[in-house]
Amino acid sequence: MSFKEFHLHPSIESAIRRIGYNEPTPIQHQAIPLILHGKDLTGLAQTGTGKTAAFVLPILDRLLAVPHRQPRVLILAPTRELAEQTHEAIGVPGRDTGLKSVTVYGGVSKDPQIQKLRAGAEIIVACPGRLLDLADQGVIPFSDLKILVIDEADRMLDMGFMPDIRKIVKRLPATRQTLLFSATMPEDIQKLATAILHEPVVIRAGEGKPASTVAHAVYPVEPHLKTSLLMKLIERTKTESILVFTRTKHRTTSVAAKMKRAGFAVASLQGDLSQNRRQDAIAGFRDGKYRILVATDIAARGIDITRISHVINYDMPDTVEAFTHRIGRAGRAEKTGDAFTLATPQDRPLLSSIESVLGKQIERRILEGFDYATPAPSGIRPAGSTRSFNACGSLNRLPGRCPDVQGARSHGHKPASNGARNAPRSLDGFPRQLRSARAK
Ligand code: AMP
């Protein structure tokens, strides 16, 4: 199917050609006609499916029919990075249509945002806190608002934005079109949808699973060896840009600093950085100055760089949802990517949950030649040291062959096997089902 079938305004069609989209993605195929017809929508869509264009393109089309320069559309995003990303996604077709958007988020001065709002724009892309702040100052007229988009609603929930969202919704005209996008549909999001959407059509793309264009591998490792394994892994792997996720701000900074000292072109991104430093890190990562970006989950939200060939989970994420979001950063749209996860013995339960969502076991790999036997510096007791498992991620005492030995692709990366030299020696096994299968 082609974009022609939507009968979009010629200026939007020409913008689509200029951007280079050949055909709609599945979510666009479903959402665009519904949005053009003014329907409310719940879109269950993971990142990387083309969901931003799925709402931006028909919204621009609808806006062309109304007088310009009054806020008609409000797009709520959980982070400033996602707000900027969406603003940019509007900017390209916006140039052809003459429609404008402004971003509104905290952490930067209010004045430029107020000036841009006063200058007039049809679309506001905002994070909830600053939006409420400016609305309280009377800077944002909501009276002509026609469309509300809540993007990455589950993330908004995680970040505690639900009360703000409800406050915002109360200020909007009751007659409006509302679109809600979320990678997952926890109960609180369902309740919100019931409260603020009118007879919504529910569409799904990807069923909340990590993007299918991404190949996964787990590298079992003891905690004290993670940074050296990460660096060796990157040295040995053919990559474009690499996004490395860590769990804490402190670790983001320390891992990036160690990598920098070792000569890697690396930047770090975490919530404590000033907006300028964040933008420098993202811009440098996007234009290739930094091949590697080490980031926390929140900081990496909304990063849309098609050259990201690898996402590496230095730390496991806290939830299956966060895993899905992280992995969505690689393999965007038609590109493919790899997702490597460094997993310690403590990560076993979450890894099992992720595997059950994926519906398959993730391949375990060892990095050939890496010295897994290096002891922890004195005073640090290796986590999980009371148990041991082999490179398959199974208990050492279990005999037999690894069940998942096929498919290691990059050179120097071996599927884990019992006989592997330098294999991790004292890692507690993860998948319970693997253990019991092998024990039979
Ligand atoms: P999103 O899911 O909105 O974060 O989009 C992920 C990526 O897909 C972005 O880089 C978009 O530019 C790209 N994209 C969106 N729609 C299409 C399309 N129809 N064809 C190819 N790429 C697309």
Boltz pocket constraint, residues with backbone or C-beta under 6 A from the ligand:
constraints:
  - pocket:
      binder: B
      contacts: [[A, 20], [A, 21], [A, 22], [A, 23], [A, 24], [A, 25], [A, 28], [A, 46], [A, 47], [A, 48], [A, 49], [A, 50], [A, 51], [A, 52], [A, 53], [A, 304], [A, 306], [A, 332], [A, 333], [A, 334]]
      max_distance: 6.0
